[in-house]
Amino acid sequence: MRAWRTDALILLVVLAVFIGGNIWIARRGIHAASGLDIVPNPSAFNGGPSGLSALYFLWRELGFDTRVWRRGWDDLPSEAGVLVVAAPFALGAEPGAEESSYLLKWAEAGHSVLLLGRDSDAGAAFGLRPVPGSSEPGTLHPLAPTDLLTGVDTLRLGGDRWADLNPSIVSHVGDDGGPALVSCSVGDSHLIALADASALSNEHLREADNAILAANLAAIGSAQGPIYFDEFHHGFRERRTLAALLFRPPLLWVTLQALLALALLLHAASRRFGTPVPLVPAVRHRASVEYVTAMASLYRRGKAVDLMLERLSKGFRREVARSLGLPANAPAQRVAEAAAARSGVEAARIVRVLRLSEEQVAREARPKEGLLLWAGVEIETLRRKILGG
């Protein structure tokens, strides 16, 4: 049993080190990926090159009420003025056509949407179709002076463009590859769509007049209410449970490995090394006093009280000698002294019980039946003190 406990403890320690190492590696990988921006992540929480944290704090410094939204588009805030939707989204969190229809209904209710980057479903809901890489990244000029482009002379944009525009959509900036910045009215609100989200990213916001465009974008929609950044589709969801954290990348594989290791541990612990041991039914052991009382009545009817006393004395003597590691025929005085050293009971008291015999019975003043009962009680008392029973 001790060896099994040691093996289980070693296995648990190895499992803990394994899980901790995987979590550390995963966290290092997350930080490294965010610093290198291997995958573009236009989130307000991302301080890397592709993030929008600079845009978020720029608007706050300009006095705009800027917030983040961590719920789906079916539960968008009614008090919001603008919702910033930036693509690409987190893996597995991309909005579909049904969710994009909620966004359109929300905009038609009097809210504005700022769509950054190409997203086929969200753009299609407003009649837009992205055309990725249709032009070379470079500097573009406004097609016409508008309120949206006040103070803007040049913009540094990527190569993504929009296509299949309906007549109600106005193009503000573009080239031969197509419009790059468009807007349209949706009920009492506006849709503003910039095909390339990187133009307002941490890396490119300071280039050309991109920051001036960002200030104009906030000014147009903020009159209706606060500006919300959609972080739900970047993986920052409200009230994320422990299960949601463990069963989503990047901790998903760590969780699966831990569950596999736990299953192996439980399997090893549940293995039986041998045939099952049958349960032994509990046996009721009668006390010595009860036994002596019954035997005393039997021996009294057979007029053999003396024989009973001798058998009780010798049986108790052998039992005590065996528990002390002494021979069964060891002298009573030696047995009594060893028993007294163990239990603290006076040796003389023990010797008296050990030397009960037919010759000493005749010298007792009490009746033989009373002596037999006394002997039974005394033997039971001494047995508990000496043997611990």
Buried (B, 14 or more C-beta within 10 A) or exposed (E): EEEEEEEEEEBEEEBEEBBEEBBEEBEEEEEEBBEEBEEBBBBBBBEBBBBBBBBBEBBBEEEBBBBBBBBBBEEBBEEBBBBBBBBBBBEEBBBEEEBBBBBBBBBEEBBBBBBBBBBBBBBBBBBBBBBEEBBEBEEBBBBEEBEBBEEBEBBBBBBBBBBEBEEEBBBBBBBEBBBBBBBBEBEEBBBBBBBBBBBBBBBBBEBBBBBBBBBBBBBBBBEBBBBBBBBBBBBBBEEEEEEEEBEBEBBEEBBEBBEEBEEEBEEEEEEEEEEEEEEEEEEEEEEBBEBBBEBBEEBBEEEBBBEBBBBBBBEBBBBBBEBBEBEEEBBBBBBBBBBBEBBEBEBEBBBBBBBBEEEBBEEEEEEBEEBBBBBBEBBBBBBEBBBEE
